[in-house]
Amino acid sequence: MNQKEGIICQNELYGKLAVRNQNQNCIMATVVEGSGKGSKMLIQEQKPVWTYGNGLDSLVGELSHISESGLVSVGKQEIFCEKIGTEKTLVICGAGHVSIPIIEFGRKTGFHVIVIEDRIRFADHARKAGADQVICDNFADGMSRIPGSPDTYFVIVTRGHSFDTDCLRMALRKQNAYIGMMGSRKRVGIVLDMLEQEGFSRNLLNQVHAPIGLSIGAETPEEIAVSIIAELIQVKNQIRKISNYEKEMMRYLTGEVMEKVPKVLATIISRHGSAPREIGTKMLVLENGDIVGTIGGGCAESRIIVAARRMLRCTEDMQQRVEVDMSGEEAADAGMVCGGKIEVLLERIT
């Protein structure tokens, strides 16, 4: 792959990725060793929707069924396969006192936050707290505007059980990763019993996290919000090794921002021991010195940044693999206390 071809390749790829159907299974495959090294393929619903090179043409069926991101050996080829998830969406029903810190913590932990609230004044509070979208409407109509997805998290914290019931009834009919509802056990029980009488199965209702949040003895709105966000993170991280391209990073990869600035995309493709971040974690290193994202910080990240900048300055290679060992005496002297190893794929982007 020459540099010009690689540049065209990457621009087309991330443009395709940005406009894909968010609710469909999506896999990115990259040959990192062996014949066809550098070849890439974007597979959606078991069909190739974008390809570069010819190293993966015969493997679509086999690669379509991977369940998690990681390295796969096929013959003499080594292929990094990413199972690509969608943006995590947090839908908060209600914008009362507890909702405000949930909005703030949700944004800080990487969720796209949507708030539904029927009172204008409280909807304004949600906007000021930083919600990405606020739907000021009755709860039933507001919920009808939420499509749901395997990466949608519903948090029901309205001011009354009748509103809770409206929201829960509609959330149960949508694809979701999580549904949680705040309230006393008595109030929760009333709502669940009512929905069971309407025909919802008890098995489905038992999957609702209610009362919501981890049991940490929370009392204040901020403490309650922490317990709720902690439970969301716990559920989210039970499904590991699913790669995500953050919204800000995609703006650079598609050329929306700094299109002409050369850059290197660093992706963790394997990890061993107690390395701090998961397979698929990404960081973008720009020629002008900017860094977008993180692969864990510390000395390990610094080494990758140095390698990426060297790649931008000194080599025509479009792809490199770099291993960082965070165990042993050398690592301990450098302050790498995690004790694991990561292998990072560096890819030139522009």
Salt bridges, closest charged atoms under 4 A:
GLU33 OE2 - ARG321 NH1 3.43
GLU68 OE2 - LYS241 NZ 3.58
GLU78 OE1 - ARG321 NH1 3.10
GLU82 OE1 - LYS282 NZ 2.38
GLU87 OE2 - LYS247 NZ 3.60
GLU117 OE2 - ARG119 NE 2.78
GLU117 OE2 - ARG159 NH1 3.80
ASP118 OD1 - ARG159 NH1 2.89
ASP124 OD1 - ARG127 NH1 2.75
ASP132 OD1 - ARG107 NH1 2.48
ASP132 OD2 - HIS112 ND1 3.76
ASP151 OD1 - LYS88 NZ 3.50
ASP164 OD2 - ARG187 NH2 2.47
ASP166 OD1 - ARG169 NH1 3.22
ASP193 OD1 - ARG202 NH2 2.95
GLU196 OE1 - ARG202 NH2 2.69
GLU198 OE2 - ARG169 NH2 2.69
GLU231 OE2 - HIS209 ND1 3.48
GLU248 OE1 - ARG251 NH1 3.25
GLU256 OE2 - ARG251 NE 3.38
GLU278 OE2 - ARG240 NH1 3.01
GLU278 OE2 - ARG271 NH1 3.70
ASP325 OD2 - LYS341 NZ 3.95
GLU330 OE2 - ARG303 NH2 3.46
GLU343 OE2 - ARG321 NE 2.68
GLU347 OE2 - LYS40 NZ 2.81
